[in-house]
Amino acid sequence: MYRKKATKTRPAMPCCSNDTCSSNAVATDRYRVVLWIVLTINAVMFAVEIIAGLAAGSAALQADALDFFADAANYCISLFVLGMSLRWRACAALLKGGSMGIFGLWVIGSVVWHALHGTVPGWHTMGVVGTAALASNGVCLALLYAWRDGDANMRSVWICSRNDVIANFAVLAAALGVFGTGTGWPDLIVAAVMAVLALQGATTIIRHALSELREDNKVEPVPLIR
């Protein structure tokens, strides 16, 4: 009698090919590195702009500083959910969309306060810090360009960075306006525009995230085995 030689059970292969899985892993790792870079840039610029904005009395700089802070927090969330299921990534996008909406409403309140008090900001500080912020956000936008058409979470990161670059140009325009008019109205107008951009971006992100959540909830019923 001969005993049948025992065979080792091979582990189940993943549902994707080795090349596809390897490519996805590399892309995820690259995106994680990019997120860490833009997170660091936004955290540093938040500290710079909030100090400069308070010192110059600029509503636009303060709004841009809080935008840097919101982006840094959003990048932290994106890093946390990276590689998770679509549901978790969509929920993260919802959270980021909500934070952008709150930021927009806060800026509107700030504009009203400065308008009532007739604040005239320091245009030179606005120009120098605004230029540094534009350069920083330009780097972030270039790094994130490859992921602009991803899922709701990636798209939300791209929208935030795109809006930041537009806002920086607006801050520089406000500095020129304050210099030319000697009033704070250009600063307030730019801050109001930034608030509108934040609210529009929040609407887009939330709509996209809700769409992904609805798709994720469409689970086909399992047929009963008789």
Rosetta blueprint (number, residue, H / E / L):
1 M L
2 Y L
3 R L
4 K L
5 K L
6 A L
7 T L
8 K L
9 T L
10 R L
11 P L
12 A L
13 M L
14 P L
15 C L
16 C L
17 S L
18 N H
19 D H
20 T H
21 C H
22 S H
23 S H
24 N H
25 A H
26 V H
27 A H
28 T H
29 D H
30 R H
31 Y H
32 R H
33 V H
34 V H
35 L H
36 W H
37 I H
38 V H
39 L H
40 T H
41 I H
42 N H
43 A H
44 V H
45 M H
46 F H
47 A H
48 V H
49 E H
50 I H
51 I H
52 A H
53 G H
54 L H
55 A H
56 A H
57 G L
58 S L
59 A H
60 A H
61 L H
62 Q H
63 A H
64 D H
65 A H
66 L H
67 D H
68 F H
69 F H
70 A H
71 D H
72 A H
73 A H
74 N H
75 Y H
76 C H
77 I H
78 S H
79 L H
80 F H
81 V H
82 L L
83 G L
84 M L
85 S L
86 L H
87 R H
88 W H
89 R H
90 A H
91 C H
92 A H
93 A H
94 L H
95 L H
96 K H
97 G H
98 G H
99 S H
100 M H
101 G H
102 I H
103 F H
104 G H
105 L H
106 W H
107 V H
108 I H
109 G H
110 S H
111 V H
112 V H
113 W H
114 H H
115 A H
116 L H
117 H H
118 G L
119 T L
120 V L
121 P L
122 G L
123 W H
124 H H
125 T H
126 M H
127 G H
128 V H
129 V H
130 G H
131 T H
132 A H
133 A H
134 L H
135 A H
136 S H
137 N H
138 G H
139 V H
140 C H
141 L H
142 A H
143 L H
144 L H
145 Y H
146 A H
147 W H
148 R L
149 D L
150 G L
151 D L
152 A H
153 N H
154 M H
155 R H
156 S H
157 V H
158 W H
159 I H
160 C H
161 S H
162 R H
163 N H
164 D H
165 V H
166 I H
167 A H
168 N H
169 F H
170 A H
171 V H
172 L H
173 A H
174 A H
175 A H
176 L H
177 G H
178 V H
179 F H
180 G H
181 T H
182 G L
183 T L
184 G L
185 W H
186 P H
187 D H
188 L H
189 I H
190 V H
191 A H
192 A H
193 V H
194 M H
195 A H
196 V H
197 L H
198 A H
199 L H
200 Q H
201 G H
202 A H
203 T H
204 T H
205 I H
206 I H
207 R H
208 H H
209 A H
210 L H
211 S H
212 E H
213 L H
214 R H
215 E H
216 D H
217 N H
218 K L
219 V L
220 E L
221 P L
222 V L
223 P L
224 L L
225 I L
226 R L
